[in-house]
Amino acid sequence: MEIQAGSAAPDFSLAAHNSDQKVALSSFRGRPVVVAFMPFAFTGG
């Protein structure tokens, strides 16, 4: 899936870093958000 710069990101949810709760991107609608993806530690990426 290719996303064009400036377009809305598709909604997704992930487990929160410090709890078992899920966090959805849509819960931040209307506020600036930075989403960064990093390779998992020790995977050689």
CHARMM-style PDB file with segment names, atoms N, HN, CA, C and O in Angstrom:
ATOM      1  N   MET     1       0.848  -1.172   0.000  1.00  0.00      PROA
ATOM      2  CA  MET     1       0.000   0.000   0.000  1.00  0.00      PROA
ATOM      3  C   MET     1       0.891   1.230   0.000  1.00  0.00      PROA
ATOM      4  O   MET     1       1.727   1.395   0.888  1.00  0.00      PROA
ATOM      5  N   GLU     2       0.717   2.080  -0.976  1.00  0.00      PROA
ATOM      6  HN  GLU     2       0.037   1.946  -1.698  1.00  0.00      PROA
ATOM      7  CA  GLU     2       1.486   3.311  -1.054  1.00  0.00      PROA
ATOM      8  C   GLU     2       0.629   4.474  -0.578  1.00  0.00      PROA
ATOM      9  O   GLU     2      -0.537   4.603  -0.949  1.00  0.00      PROA
ATOM     10  N   ILE     3       1.234   5.317   0.252  1.00  0.00      PROA
ATOM     11  HN  ILE     3       2.181   5.212   0.553  1.00  0.00      PROA
ATOM     12  CA  ILE     3       0.538   6.495   0.774  1.00  0.00      PROA
ATOM     13  C   ILE     3       1.263   7.721   0.239  1.00  0.00      PROA
ATOM     14  O   ILE     3       2.486   7.818   0.333  1.00  0.00      PROA
ATOM     15  N   GLN     4       0.522   8.633  -0.308  1.00  0.00      PROA
ATOM     16  HN  GLN     4      -0.472   8.554  -0.384  1.00  0.00      PROA
ATOM     17  CA  GLN     4       1.096   9.867  -0.844  1.00  0.00      PROA
ATOM     18  C   GLN     4       1.328  10.875   0.283  1.00  0.00      PROA
ATOM     19  O   GLN     4       0.553  10.949   1.235  1.00  0.00      PROA
ATOM     20  N   ALA     5       2.399  11.642   0.158  1.00  0.00      PROA
ATOM     21  HN  ALA     5       3.029  11.582  -0.616  1.00  0.00      PROA
ATOM     22  CA  ALA     5       2.698  12.682   1.146  1.00  0.00      PROA
ATOM     23  C   ALA     5       1.523  13.646   1.250  1.00  0.00      PROA
ATOM     24  O   ALA     5       0.987  14.097   0.238  1.00  0.00      PROA
ATOM     25  N   GLY     6       1.129  13.955   2.475  1.00  0.00      PROA
ATOM     26  HN  GLY     6       1.564  13.588   3.298  1.00  0.00      PROA
ATOM     27  CA  GLY     6       0.051  14.895   2.708  1.00  0.00      PROA
ATOM     28  C   GLY     6      -1.324  14.270   2.769  1.00  0.00      PROA
ATOM     29  O   GLY     6      -2.288  14.942   3.135  1.00  0.00      PROA
ATOM     30  N   SER     7      -1.443  12.979   2.413  1.00  0.00      PROA
ATOM     31  HN  SER     7      -0.661  12.432   2.115  1.00  0.00      PROA
ATOM     32  CA  SER     7      -2.755  12.337   2.472  1.00  0.00      PROA
ATOM     33  C   SER     7      -2.986  11.753   3.873  1.00  0.00      PROA
ATOM     34  O   SER     7      -2.048  11.557   4.645  1.00  0.00      PROA
ATOM     35  N   ALA     8      -4.236  11.487   4.169  1.00  0.00      PROA
ATOM     36  HN  ALA     8      -4.998  11.647   3.542  1.00  0.00      PROA
ATOM     37  CA  ALA     8      -4.577  10.910   5.484  1.00  0.00      PROA
ATOM     38  C   ALA     8      -4.091   9.464   5.555  1.00  0.00      PROA
ATOM     39  O   ALA     8      -4.240   8.701   4.601  1.00  0.00      PROA
ATOM     40  N   ALA     9      -3.524   9.108   6.672  1.00  0.00      PROA
ATOM     41  HN  ALA     9      -3.403   9.728   7.447  1.00  0.00      PROA
ATOM     42  CA  ALA     9      -3.055   7.733   6.878  1.00  0.00      PROA
ATOM     43  C   ALA     9      -4.247   6.826   7.160  1.00  0.00      PROA
ATOM     44  O   ALA     9      -5.228   7.266   7.759  1.00  0.00      PROA
ATOM     45  N   PRO    10      -4.175   5.579   6.739  1.00  0.00      PROA
ATOM     46  CA  PRO    10      -5.259   4.649   7.073  1.00  0.00      PROA
ATOM     47  C   PRO    10      -5.271   4.383   8.577  1.00  0.00      PROA
ATOM     48  O   PRO    10      -4.222   4.395   9.221  1.00  0.00      PROA
ATOM     49  N   ASP    11      -6.438   4.147   9.125  1.00  0.00      PROA
ATOM     50  HN  ASP    11      -7.290   4.137   8.602  1.00  0.00      PROA
ATOM     51  CA  ASP    11      -6.534   3.884  10.557  1.00  0.00      PROA
ATOM     52  C   ASP    11      -5.934   2.527  10.883  1.00  0.00      PROA
ATOM     53  O   ASP    11      -6.095   1.573  10.122  1.00  0.00      PROA
ATOM     54  N   PHE    12      -5.252   2.441  11.999  1.00  0.00      PROA
ATOM     55  HN  PHE    12      -5.122   3.216  12.617  1.00  0.00      PROA
ATOM     56  CA  PHE    12      -4.723   1.179  12.505  1.00  0.00      PROA
ATOM     57  C   PHE    12      -4.610   1.293  14.015  1.00  0.00      PROA
ATOM     58  O   PHE    12      -4.647   2.395  14.562  1.00  0.00      PROA
ATOM     59  N   SER    13      -4.473   0.163  14.688  1.00  0.00      PROA
ATOM     60  HN  SER    13      -4.444  -0.733  14.243  1.00  0.00      PROA
ATOM     61  CA  SER    13      -4.286   0.175  16.137  1.00  0.00      PROA
ATOM     62  C   SER    13      -3.141  -0.747  16.505  1.00  0.00      PROA
ATOM     63  O   SER    13      -2.894  -1.754  15.843  1.00  0.00      PROA
ATOM     64  N   LEU    14      -2.453  -0.387  17.564  1.00  0.00      PROA
ATOM     65  HN  LEU    14      -2.654   0.432  18.102  1.00  0.00      PROA
ATOM     66  CA  LEU    14      -1.315  -1.143  18.063  1.00  0.00      PROA
ATOM     67  C   LEU    14      -1.394  -1.229  19.579  1.00  0.00      PROA
ATOM     68  O   LEU    14      -2.086  -0.435  20.217  1.00  0.00      PROA
ATOM     69  N   ALA    15      -0.694  -2.180  20.145  1.00  0.00      PROA
ATOM     70  HN  ALA    15      -0.132  -2.825  19.627  1.00  0.00      PROA
ATOM     71  CA  ALA    15      -0.619  -2.283  21.602  1.00  0.00      PROA
ATOM     72  C   ALA    15       0.211  -1.114  22.126  1.00  0.00      PROA
ATOM     73  O   ALA    15       1.243  -0.771  21.549  1.00  0.00      PROA
ATOM     74  N   ALA    16      -0.238  -0.511  23.210  1.00  0.00      PROA
ATOM     75  HN  ALA    16      -1.076  -0.791  23.680  1.00  0.00      PROA
ATOM     76  CA  ALA    16       0.494   0.591  23.823  1.00  0.00      PROA
ATOM     77  C   ALA    16       1.822   0.085  24.370  1.00  0.00      PROA
ATOM     78  O   ALA    16       1.937  -1.072  24.777  1.00  0.00      PROA
ATOM     79  N   HSD    17       2.814   0.952  24.376  1.00  0.00      PROA
ATOM     80  HN  HSD    17       2.720   1.891  24.046  1.00  0.00      PROA
ATOM     81  CA  HSD    17       4.162   0.592  24.828  1.00  0.00      PROA
ATOM     82  C   HSD    17       4.196   0.147  26.289  1.00  0.00      PROA
ATOM     83  O   HSD    17       4.937  -0.772  26.640  1.00  0.00      PROA
ATOM     84  N   ASN    18       3.407   0.786  27.134  1.00  0.00      PROA
ATOM     85  HN  ASN    18       2.806   1.532  26.849  1.00  0.00      PROA
ATOM     86  CA  ASN    18       3.510   0.543  28.568  1.00  0.00      PROA
ATOM     87  C   ASN    18       2.262  -0.074  29.202  1.00  0.00      PROA
ATOM     88  O   ASN    18       2.100  -0.017  30.421  1.00  0.00      PROA
ATOM     89  N   SER    19       1.375  -0.663  28.387  1.00  0.00      PROA
ATOM     90  HN  SER    19       1.507  -0.709  27.396  1.00  0.00      PROA
ATOM     91  CA  SER    19       0.193  -1.325  28.947  1.00  0.00      PROA
ATOM     92  C   SER    19      -0.359  -2.317  27.928  1.00  0.00      PROA
ATOM     93  O   SER    19       0.160  -2.437  26.819  1.00  0.00      PROA
ATOM     94  N   ASP    20      -1.403  -3.017  28.314  1.00  0.00      PROA
ATOM     95  HN  ASP    20      -1.824  -2.920  29.216  1.00  0.00      PROA
ATOM     96  CA  ASP    20      -2.040  -3.979  27.417  1.00  0.00      PROA
ATOM     97  C   ASP    20      -3.137  -3.337  26.577  1.00  0.00      PROA
ATOM     98  O   ASP    20      -3.807  -4.024  25.806  1.00  0.00      PROA
ATOM     99  N   GLN    21      -3.327  -2.029  26.715  1.00  0.00      PROA
ATOM    100  HN  GLN    21      -2.783  -1.471  27.341  1.00  0.00      PROA
ATOM    101  CA  GLN    21      -4.374  -1.340  25.973  1.00  0.00      PROA
ATOM    102  C   GLN    21      -3.965  -1.145  24.515  1.00  0.00      PROA
ATOM    103  O   GLN    21      -2.779  -1.079  24.193  1.00  0.00      PROA
ATOM    104  N   LYS    22      -4.960  -1.055  23.646  1.00  0.00      PROA
ATOM    105  HN  LYS    22      -5.924  -1.108  23.907  1.00  0.00      PROA
ATOM    106  CA  LYS    22      -4.727  -0.760  22.234  1.00  0.00      PROA
ATOM    107  C   LYS    22      -4.859   0.746  22.027  1.00  0.00      PROA
ATOM    108  O   LYS    22      -5.689   1.398  22.660  1.00  0.00      PROA
ATOM    109  N   VAL    23      -4.043   1.287  21.144  1.00  0.00      PROA
ATOM    110  HN  VAL    23      -3.368   0.758  20.629  1.00  0.00      PROA
ATOM    111  CA  VAL    23      -4.096   2.699  20.792  1.00  0.00      PROA
ATOM    112  C   VAL    23      -4.384   2.775  19.300  1.00  0.00      PROA
ATOM    113  O   VAL    23      -3.667   2.180  18.496  1.00  0.00      PROA
ATOM    114  N   ALA    24      -5.430   3.503  18.927  1.00  0.00      PROA
ATOM    115  HN  ALA    24      -6.013   3.986  19.580  1.00  0.00      PROA
ATOM    116  CA  ALA    24      -5.817   3.639  17.520  1.00  0.00      PROA
ATOM    117  C   ALA    24      -5.377   5.001  16.999  1.00  0.00      PROA
ATOM    118  O   ALA    24      -5.487   6.009  17.696  1.00  0.00      PROA
ATOM    119  N   LEU    25      -4.882   5.019  15.776  1.00  0.00      PROA
ATOM    120  HN  LEU    25      -4.793   4.199  15.210  1.00  0.00      PROA
ATOM    121  CA  LEU    25      -4.491   6.274  15.162  1.00  0.00      PROA
ATOM    122  C   LEU    25      -5.672   7.231  15.098  1.00  0.00      PROA
ATOM    123  O   LEU    25      -5.494   8.438  15.264  1.00  0.00      PROA
ATOM    124  N   SER    26      -6.864   6.721  14.863  1.00  0.00      PROA
ATOM    125  HN  SER    26      -7.009   5.741  14.728  1.00  0.00      PROA
ATOM    126  CA  SER    26      -8.050   7.578  14.750  1.00  0.00      PROA
ATOM    127  C   SER    26      -8.355   8.338  16.047  1.00  0.00      PROA
ATOM    128  O   SER    26      -9.054   9.351  16.007  1.00  0.00      PROA
ATOM    129  N   SER    27      -7.852   7.877  17.182  1.00  0.00      PROA
ATOM    130  HN  SER    27      -7.284   7.054  17.214  1.00  0.00      PROA
ATOM    131  CA  SER    27      -8.101   8.579  18.444  1.00  0.00      PROA
ATOM    132  C   SER    27      -7.339   9.907  18.515  1.00  0.00      PROA
ATOM    133  O   SER    27      -7.595  10.718  19.405  1.00  0.00      PROA
ATOM    134  N   PHE    28      -6.398  10.136  17.577  1.00  0.00      PROA
ATOM    135  HN  PHE    28      -6.190   9.477  16.855  1.00  0.00      PROA
ATOM    136  CA  PHE    28      -5.637  11.375  17.540  1.00  0.00      PROA
ATOM    137  C   PHE    28      -6.098  12.300  16.415  1.00  0.00      PROA
ATOM    138  O   PHE    28      -5.429  13.290  16.117  1.00  0.00      PROA
ATOM    139  N   ARG    29      -7.236  11.987  15.786  1.00  0.00      PROA
ATOM    140  HN  ARG    29      -7.779  11.183  16.028  1.00  0.00      PROA
ATOM    141  CA  ARG    29      -7.732  12.788  14.661  1.00  0.00      PROA
ATOM    142  C   ARG    29      -7.864  14.257  15.057  1.00  0.00      PROA
ATOM    143  O   ARG    29      -8.405  14.582  16.114  1.00  0.00      PROA
ATOM    144  N   GLY    30      -7.363  15.136  14.194  1.00  0.00      PROA
ATOM    145  HN  GLY    30      -6.923  14.873  13.335  1.00  0.00      PROA
ATOM    146  CA  GLY    30      -7.426  16.570  14.439  1.00  0.00      PROA
ATOM    147  C   GLY    30      -6.215  17.123  15.168  1.00  0.00      PROA
ATOM    148  O   GLY    30      -6.101  18.334  15.355  1.00  0.00      PROA
ATOM    149  N   ARG    31      -5.308  16.245  15.582  1.00  0.00      PROA
ATOM    150  HN  ARG    31      -5.401  15.261  15.431  1.00  0.00      PROA
ATOM    151  CA  ARG    31      -4.089  16.683  16.260  1.00  0.00      PROA
ATOM    152  C   ARG    31      -2.876  16.215  15.457  1.00  0.00      PROA
ATOM    153  O   ARG    31      -2.937  15.169  14.811  1.00  0.00      PROA
ATOM    154  N   PRO    32      -1.791  16.961  15.485  1.00  0.00      PROA
ATOM    155  CA  PRO    32      -0.583  16.515  14.782  1.00  0.00      PROA
ATOM    156  C   PRO    32      -0.043  15.232  15.407  1.00  0.00      PROA
ATOM    157  O   PRO    32       0.006  15.102  16.630  1.00  0.00      PROA
ATOM    158  N   VAL    33       0.359  14.297  14.567  1.00  0.00      PROA
ATOM    159  HN  VAL    33       0.320  14.404  13.573  1.00  0.00      PROA
ATOM    160  CA  VAL    33       0.875  13.012  15.045  1.00  0.00      PROA
ATOM    161  C   VAL    33       2.089  12.634  14.204  1.00  0.00      PROA
ATOM    162  O   VAL    33       2.080  12.805  12.985  1.00  0.00      PROA
ATOM    163  N   VAL    34       3.125  12.126  14.847  1.00  0.00      PROA
ATOM    164  HN  VAL    34       3.133  11.987  15.838  1.00  0.00      PROA
ATOM    165  CA  VAL    34       4.290  11.586  14.151  1.00  0.00      PROA
ATOM    166  C   VAL    34       4.298  10.091  14.406  1.00  0.00      PROA
ATOM    167  O   VAL    34       4.285   9.646  15.553  1.00  0.00      PROA
ATOM    168  N   VAL    35       4.321   9.322  13.331  1.00  0.00      PROA
ATOM    169  HN  VAL    35       4.332   9.684  12.399  1.00  0.00      PROA
ATOM    170  CA  VAL    35       4.379   7.863  13.440  1.00  0.00      PROA
ATOM    171  C   VAL    35       5.730   7.426  12.901  1.00  0.00      PROA
ATOM    172  O   VAL    35       6.057   7.716  11.750  1.00  0.00      PROA
ATOM    173  N   ALA    36       6.522   6.733  13.713  1.00  0.00      PROA
ATOM    174  HN  ALA    36       6.256   6.498  14.648  1.00  0.00      PROA
ATOM    175  CA  ALA    36       7.839   6.270  13.304  1.00  0.00      PROA
ATOM    176  C   ALA    36       7.897   4.751  13.452  1.00  0.00      PROA
ATOM    177  O   ALA    36       7.457   4.200  14.461  1.00  0.00      PROA
ATOM    178  N   PHE    37       8.432   4.093  12.456  1.00  0.00      PROA
ATOM    179  HN  PHE    37       8.789   4.540  11.636  1.00  0.00      PROA
ATOM    180  CA  PHE    37       8.609   2.651  12.511  1.00  0.00      PROA
ATOM    181  C   PHE    37      10.096   2.355  12.543  1.00  0.00      PROA
ATOM    182  O   PHE    37      10.856   2.852  11.713  1.00  0.00      PROA
ATOM    183  N   MET    38      10.506   1.543  13.506  1.00  0.00      PROA
ATOM    184  HN  MET    38       9.889   1.138  14.180  1.00  0.00      PROA
ATOM    185  CA  MET    38      11.909   1.189  13.648  1.00  0.00      PROA
ATOM    186  C   MET    38      12.049  -0.318  13.632  1.00  0.00      PROA
ATOM    187  O   MET    38      11.150  -1.024  14.089  1.00  0.00      PROA
ATOM    188  N   PRO    39      13.163  -0.831  13.113  1.00  0.00      PROA
ATOM    189  CA  PRO    39      13.355  -2.276  13.126  1.00  0.00      PROA
ATOM    190  C   PRO    39      13.444  -2.800  14.562  1.00  0.00      PROA
ATOM    191  O   PRO    39      13.953  -2.123  15.455  1.00  0.00      PROA
ATOM    192  N   PHE    40      12.951  -3.983  14.756  1.00  0.00      PROA
ATOM    193  HN  PHE    40      12.537  -4.533  14.030  1.00  0.00      PROA
ATOM    194  CA  PHE    40      13.010  -4.605  16.077  1.00  0.00      PROA
ATOM    195  C   PHE    40      14.461  -4.792  16.498  1.00  0.00      PROA
ATOM    196  O   PHE    40      15.302  -5.142  15.669  1.00  0.00      PROA
ATOM    197  N   ALA    41      14.764  -4.568  17.750  1.00  0.00      PROA
ATOM    198  HN  ALA    41      14.081  -4.283  18.423  1.00  0.00      PROA
ATOM    199  CA  ALA    41      16.132  -4.676  18.241  1.00  0.00      PROA
ATOM    200  C   ALA    41      16.734  -6.045  17.954  1.00  0.00      PROA
ATOM    201  O   ALA    41      16.065  -7.068  18.104  1.00  0.00      PROA
ATOM    202  N   PHE    42      17.962  -6.060  17.553  1.00  0.00      PROA
ATOM    203  HN  PHE    42      18.505  -5.229  17.431  1.00  0.00      PROA
ATOM    204  CA  PHE    42      18.733  -7.272  17.315  1.00  0.00      PROA
ATOM    205  C   PHE    42      18.259  -8.089  16.132  1.00  0.00      PROA
ATOM    206  O   PHE    42      18.528  -9.289  16.081  1.00  0.00      PROA
ATOM    207  N   THR    43      17.563  -7.488  15.177  1.00  0.00      PROA
ATOM    208  HN  THR    43      17.345  -6.513  15.218  1.00  0.00      PROA
ATOM    209  CA  THR    43      17.112  -8.232  13.999  1.00  0.00      PROA
ATOM    210  C   THR    43      18.026  -8.009  12.798  1.00  0.00      PROA
ATOM    211  O   THR    43      17.806  -8.591  11.736  1.00  0.00      PROA
ATOM    212  N   GLY    44      19.034  -7.184  12.956  1.00  0.00      PROA
ATOM    213  HN  GLY    44      19.213  -6.711  13.819  1.00  0.00      PROA
ATOM    214  CA  GLY    44      19.963  -6.952  11.867  1.00  0.00      PROA
ATOM    215  C   GLY    44      19.466  -5.949  10.846  1.00  0.00      PROA
ATOM    216  O   GLY    44      20.099  -5.761   9.807  1.00  0.00      PROA
ATOM    217  N   GLY    45      18.330  -5.296  11.125  1.00  0.00      PROA
ATOM    218  HN  GLY    45      17.816  -5.449  11.969  1.00  0.00      PROA
ATOM    219  CA  GLY    45      17.781  -4.345  10.150  1.00  0.00      PROA
ATOM    220  C   GLY    45      18.233  -3.015  10.424  1.00  0.00      PROA
ATOM    221  OT1 GLY    45      17.874  -2.081   9.707  1.00  0.00      PROA
TER     222      GLY     45
END
